[in-house]
């Protein structure tokens, strides 16, 4: 299962921003709903989202 993410730039501390996450592969392989954990590559910030599902579709990111 491939996980893809698109983000314009790092989200500043105490700021707001968007992160788009998608999967490549069969959605059934995930056993959704899933728990999705995102973290900073070079810092301590994390966010955990529960009950995440991925809609079916062929959309591609930027």
C-alpha positions as CSV (number, residue, x, y, z in Angstrom):
1,X,0.0,0.0,0.0
2,X,1.4,3.4,-1.0
3,X,0.6,6.4,1.1
4,X,0.9,9.8,-0.7
5,X,0.7,13.2,0.8
6,X,0.8,16.7,-0.7
7,X,1.5,19.8,1.2
8,X,2.5,23.2,-0.2
9,X,4.9,24.1,2.7
10,X,5.4,23.3,6.4
11,X,2.6,24.5,8.6
12,X,3.9,27.1,11.1
13,X,3.6,26.5,14.8
14,X,0.1,27.7,16.0
15,X,-0.8,28.2,12.3
16,X,-3.3,26.4,10.1
17,X,-2.7,24.6,6.9
18,X,-3.9,21.7,4.8
19,X,-2.4,18.3,4.2
20,X,-4.0,16.0,1.5
21,X,-3.4,12.3,2.1
22,X,-4.3,9.6,-0.4
23,X,-3.6,5.9,-1.0
24,X,-2.6,3.9,-4.0
25,X,-3.7,0.3,-4.0
26,X,-6.9,-1.5,-3.0
27,X,-8.8,0.3,-0.4
28,X,-10.0,-3.1,1.0
29,X,-6.4,-3.8,2.0
30,X,-6.6,-1.1,4.7
31,X,-9.5,-2.5,6.7
32,X,-11.0,1.0,7.2
33,X,-11.8,2.8,9.2
34,X,-8.2,3.5,10.0
35,X,-6.1,5.5,12.4
36,X,-3.9,8.0,10.6
37,X,-0.9,9.5,12.5
38,X,1.0,12.4,11.0
39,X,4.2,13.9,12.4
40,X,6.8,16.5,11.7
41,X,9.9,15.3,9.9
42,X,12.2,17.5,12.1
43,X,10.1,18.3,15.1
44,X,7.9,17.1,18.0
45,X,4.4,17.9,16.6
46,X,2.1,15.0,15.9
47,X,-1.6,14.6,15.2
48,X,-3.6,11.3,15.3
49,X,-6.9,11.0,13.5
50,X,-9.1,8.0,14.2
51,X,-12.0,6.6,12.1
52,X,-10.4,7.7,8.8
53,X,-11.8,6.4,5.6
54,X,-10.6,6.9,2.0
55,X,-13.3,7.4,-0.6
56,X,-13.0,5.5,-3.9
57,X,-11.9,7.5,-6.8
58,X,-9.1,8.1,-9.4
59,X,-8.2,11.7,-8.3
60,X,-4.5,12.6,-8.4
61,X,-2.8,15.2,-6.2
62,X,-1.0,18.3,-7.5
